Amino acid sequence: MAEENKVILHGFWPSPFVKRVELALKIKGIPYDYVEEDLPNKSSLLLEYNPVYKKVPVLVHNGKPIAESIVILEYIDETWKNGPSLLPEDPYKRAEVRFWASFLQQQLLQRAILVVKSDGEAQEKAIEELFEKLKLLEERIMNIFPEGTASINQENMGLLDIVLISCFGYYKVLEEVLGFKVMDPEKTPLVFSWLTTLLEIPVVKEAIPSHEKEVLFIKYVRQNALNPTAV
Amino acid sequence: MAEELSLLGMWASPFSCRVKIALKLKVVQYKYVEEDLFNKSPLLLKYNPIDKKVPVLVHNGNPLLESLVILEYIDETWQGYPIFPKDPYERAVARFWAKFIDDKLLPAIRRACWGEEKGREKAVEEATELLQLLEMELKEKRFFGGETIGLVDIVADTLSLWLTSFEEGSGVELMTREKFPKLSKWSHEFASTSAVKENLPPKDELTVFLKSLFGKPAK
């Protein structure tokens, strides 16, 4: 049947959450159809597949929808056993990956988004908190990667690597739009080198949108947040 | 072995309660350490320097943080009672609702019960809408996990005793029997399950504590 093992990803090209799923599918070598959603004009299919949040990404596998990017990543890892594992075997290491993935998302990405969307005192506070949390990650990297991060490649990268790229792969874009470094090799050298190692991996390089396109998008997000216009 | 597994928790925390329930379901022995959150122990600060919160499960000297992460670890480490469904799609659905409860529903409930008077009506509306989604998800099942409690039921522990305490402490009514017949029934069945019942804190003490923690009740 045509529907057998059919995978469709509903996404939006600048979304870090969608990026995660795209990377996971590519790393695992899973063929999929991609549907670009126009977010101000969401398709009725998207609304049917994700009535709770009405957001992307949504992965549809054999007609069954799954929402929430990290939930999707775990589903991909459990369903397709070929290709690299996105999570380690050992339950404690899996717990570590889950914890830090949640940290990257809730503590780091959310604050980075706030930094983009605010100015003045609110932005200063968000920046301070972001660097505080980045420092925490920096301090724990040797626990997470006792062998270091230099040898991470397409064959052994995992869920945490994917989440980091989705959160900060566009760090140069942020630097250009904001006028200061979010990923600073002097402040957080280990996180910086982890990120840059990942950005050298071919599947990652291919998945990152063009710098110019991203700059325009982030500028638009910032402008919209600071000067909301009635639509 | 009991001496190699400890849980650092707090009696009034629904997050600590989740872990207690899970360990009970798995019939695993552990040492419980009550933390005073206003005077955190050196042990807590050592095992969770990142956000210094409970619950922390320490297994063979290795700390695990975040209740959802801990629940997955417990299910993967100890056989016996299945907390997560077996099928990958069912697991994804369970994880989705667990995150929904923590990321969206609980903050909305907190805002509705304890938020500023000014935004109260809107907050109550939002919390009600979100509770409706969960009511619909329950369908005709006894528990979110089916015939027996599973991940989503455990994570929804806040909606049984704690929500009742919130409502009593704040004066804001959210989960009424008329609006939420399924959830109300679920709440009662859930709290009556033996693994849950013996791990719930006493209601009156909880209400007093939550009221003092969260502030001014609704007028």
Interface residues (C-beta under 8 A of the other chain):
Chain A: P51 V52 H61 K64 I66 A67 E68 V71 I72 E74 Y75 E78 T79 P91 Y92 R94 A95 R98 F99 S102 F103 L136 R140
Chain B: I50 H59 N62 L64 L65 E66 L68 V69 I70 E72 Y73 E76 T77 P88 Y89 R91 A92 V93 R95 F96 K99 F100 L133
